């Protein structure tokens, strides 16, 4: 199964159409903000692996807010990245969209891998990147 386009995501049911839901979108933003706050707290306590996980989760929920706004339900973290890359390429700079995928992979390595051990620099970058990502998503949602 090769997933490269939004069409592929729908074909393999990694994305599904639902009714647009602004309330769920707002809840997702609140969760994203809370996860970012928790990432900052983890950073202060030196839990750099947890920072990566929470920063990514913040980005995931922020991205999910756009999907709810658009009437899309995700069943795959990767599908969200594909969706943003295809549907929001004119509204969000590609390097910011790519952050979602970079941290998706880092989160996976942090949770399940043997070699990636996030350090203070990695954690600091994750927090800053999550802030940037969340800001971009909020900018789009503020126009709704």
C-alpha positions in Angstrom: 0.0 0.0 0.0 1.6 3.2 -1.2 0.2 6.4 0.3 1.2 9.6 -1.5 -1.9 11.7 -2.1 -5.1 12.7 -0.3 -6.9 10.5 -2.8 -4.8 7.5 -1.6 -5.7 8.4 2.0 -9.4 8.3 1.2 -9.0 5.1 -0.9 -7.5 3.3 2.0 -9.8 4.9 4.5 -7.0 6.7 6.3 -9.2 9.8 5.9 -13.0 9.9 5.8 -15.5 12.6 5.2 -17.6 13.8 8.1 -19.7 16.9 8.8 -17.5 20.0 9.4 -17.3 20.5 13.1 -16.1 23.9 14.4 -16.6 22.8 18.0 -14.3 19.8 17.6 -11.9 22.1 15.9 -11.9 24.5 18.9 -11.4 21.6 21.3 -8.5 20.3 19.3 -6.8 23.7 19.5 -7.3 23.7 23.3 -5.7 20.3 23.5 -2.9 21.5 21.3 -2.3 24.4 23.7 -2.4 22.1 26.7 0.1 19.7 25.2 2.5 22.5 24.4 2.2 23.7 28.0 3.0 20.2 29.2 6.0 20.1 26.8 7.3 23.3 28.4 6.8 21.8 31.9 8.6 18.6 30.9 11.5 20.7 29.5 11.9 22.5 32.9 12.2 19.1 34.6 14.6 17.7 32.1 12.3 15.1 30.6 13.4 15.7 27.0 11.9 12.5 25.6 8.5 13.6 27.0 9.0 17.1 25.4 9.3 15.5 21.9 6.1 13.4 22.5 4.1 16.4 23.9 5.3 18.9 21.3 4.4 16.5 18.5 1.0 15.8 20.1 0.4 19.5 20.2 1.1 19.7 16.5 -1.1 16.7 15.8 -4.1 18.2 17.5 -3.5 21.6 15.9 -3.5 19.9 12.4 -6.5 17.9 13.4 -8.4 21.1 14.1 -8.1 22.0 10.4 -9.4 18.6 9.4 -12.4 18.9 11.7 -13.1 22.4 10.2 -12.9 20.8 6.7 -15.1 17.9 7.6 -12.4 15.2 7.6 -11.8 12.5 10.2 -8.3 11.0 10.3 -7.3 7.4 11.0 -3.6 7.9 10.4 -1.0 10.4 11.6 0.8 10.3 8.3 -2.5 10.9 6.4 -2.8 14.3 8.3 0.6 15.3 7.0 -0.4 14.3 3.4 -3.7 16.2 3.7 -2.0 19.4 4.9 0.7 19.1 2.3 -1.8 18.9 -0.5 -4.7 21.0 0.8 -2.9 23.8 2.7 0.3 24.2 0.6 -0.9 27.8 -0.4 -1.7 28.8 3.2 1.1 27.2 5.3 4.8 27.3 4.2 6.0 23.8 3.3 8.8 23.9 5.9 6.2 24.3 8.6 4.0 21.6 7.2 7.1 19.3 7.1 7.6 19.9 10.8 4.6 17.7 11.5 6.2 14.8 9.7 9.6 15.3 11.2 8.2 15.3 14.7 5.9 12.4 13.8 9.0 10.3 13.1 10.9 11.7 16.1 8.0 10.8 18.4 7.9 7.3 16.9 11.7 6.9 17.5 11.4 8.3 21.0 8.6 5.9 21.9 9.7 2.8 20.1 13.3 3.2 18.9 16.6 2.2 20.5 18.9 4.9 19.3 17.3 8.4 19.4 17.6 9.9 22.8 16.4 13.5 22.7 18.8 16.1 24.3 18.1 19.6 25.6 18.7 21.1 22.2 16.3 18.6 20.5 13.6 19.4 23.2 14.1 23.2 22.9 13.7 23.0 19.1 10.6 20.8 19.4 8.9 23.4 21.6 9.8 26.3 19.3 8.7 24.4 16.3 5.4 23.4 17.9 4.7 27.1 18.8 5.3 28.1 15.2 3.1 25.3 13.9 0.3 26.1 16.3 0.5 29.8 15.4 0.1 29.0 11.7 -2.9 26.8 12.3 -4.6 29.4 14.5 -4.0 32.0 11.8 -6.0 29.9 9.4 -8.8 29.1 11.9 -9.1 32.8 12.9 -10.5 33.5 9.4 -13.3 31.0 9.8 
